[in-house]
Amino acid sequence: MQHSVDELVGKYGLEKAVQMLKIFSQNTQIKVTNPRRLKLITDYVVAECAEIFDVNEQQLSSSTIREYREARMACYHLLSKYTGSSYARIGQRFGWEYHNVFYFYHKCEEILSLPGYYKNFIKMYNALEASTINFISKLN
């Protein structure tokens, strides 16, 4: 953790790093009252996810291949975690029902709790999460 804090300070400076840490410690979610902001964050997460998981962004919403399902699952989890969006709202973006989002959100929680078995997924998920946090911190 200390290494990560040192990197943050080195990259943004002490004052900006303290400001970011305050934002994240006070608010683990951003308030998405503006639909344009949610769309902006969602579009960013989807585009980054396609790149990190090495899948086609146009097929991300529809493909049933395992790699695409895992990529969508990571998107669902991060969007719910950091925006507080409902499963139904997230599902609308991907063209799936809320119960699919609910299932895969909890499946992702399960996978994240077993890091020894899903090393590759967790590596990509962590990269996507770090990128998402960085993006959201720049919005605030």
Solvent accessible surface area in square Angstrom, and as a share of the most:
residue,aa,sasa,rsa
1,M,197,0.88
2,Q,121,0.54
3,H,130,0.58
4,S,68,0.44
5,V,43,0.25
6,D,77,0.40
7,E,103,0.46
8,L,40,0.20
9,V,48,0.28
10,G,69,0.66
11,K,144,0.61
12,Y,60,0.23
13,G,31,0.30
14,L,119,0.59
15,E,152,0.68
16,K,95,0.40
17,A,1,0.01
18,V,66,0.38
19,Q,94,0.42
20,M,11,0.05
21,L,83,0.41
22,K,114,0.48
23,I,40,0.20
24,F,52,0.22
25,S,88,0.57
26,Q,136,0.60
27,N,72,0.37
28,T,102,0.59
29,Q,86,0.38
30,I,18,0.09
31,K,162,0.69
32,V,22,0.13
33,T,122,0.71
34,N,59,0.30
35,P,97,0.61
36,R,189,0.69
37,R,72,0.26
38,L,20,0.10
39,K,129,0.55
40,L,90,0.45
41,I,1,0.00
42,T,9,0.05
43,D,49,0.26
44,Y,56,0.21
45,V,0,0.00
46,V,3,0.02
47,A,45,0.35
48,E,39,0.18
49,C,0,0.00
50,A,9,0.07
51,E,133,0.60
52,I,44,0.22
53,F,13,0.05
54,D,129,0.67
55,V,19,0.11
56,N,69,0.35
57,E,73,0.33
58,Q,152,0.68
59,Q,91,0.40
60,L,1,0.00
61,S,31,0.20
62,S,77,0.49
63,S,19,0.12
64,T,92,0.54
65,I,104,0.53
66,R,132,0.48
67,E,75,0.33
68,Y,25,0.09
69,R,91,0.33
70,E,35,0.16
71,A,0,0.00
72,R,8,0.03
73,M,7,0.03
74,A,0,0.00
75,C,0,0.00
76,Y,2,0.01
77,H,4,0.02
78,L,0,0.00
79,L,3,0.01
80,S,17,0.11
81,K,79,0.33
82,Y,24,0.09
83,T,6,0.03
84,G,42,0.40
85,S,10,0.07
86,S,63,0.41
87,Y,57,0.21
88,A,54,0.42
89,R,106,0.39
90,I,6,0.03
91,G,0,0.00
92,Q,146,0.65
93,R,94,0.34
94,F,6,0.02
95,G,68,0.65
96,W,80,0.28
97,E,106,0.47
98,Y,128,0.49
99,H,104,0.46
100,N,38,0.19
101,V,0,0.00
102,F,101,0.42
103,Y,124,0.47
104,F,42,0.17
105,Y,37,0.14
106,H,85,0.38
107,K,64,0.27
108,C,0,0.00
109,E,75,0.34
110,E,91,0.41
111,I,9,0.04
112,L,48,0.24
113,S,77,0.50
114,L,73,0.36
115,P,78,0.49
116,G,52,0.50
117,Y,178,0.68
118,Y,80,0.30
119,K,145,0.62
120,N,103,0.53
121,F,9,0.04
122,I,23,0.12
123,K,148,0.63
124,M,37,0.16
125,Y,4,0.02
126,N,76,0.39
127,A,47,0.36
128,L,0,0.00
129,E,28,0.12
130,A,64,0.49
131,S,23,0.15
132,T,1,0.00
133,I,54,0.27
134,N,50,0.26
135,F,42,0.17
136,I,2,0.01
137,S,11,0.07
138,K,134,0.57
139,L,52,0.26
140,N,77,0.39
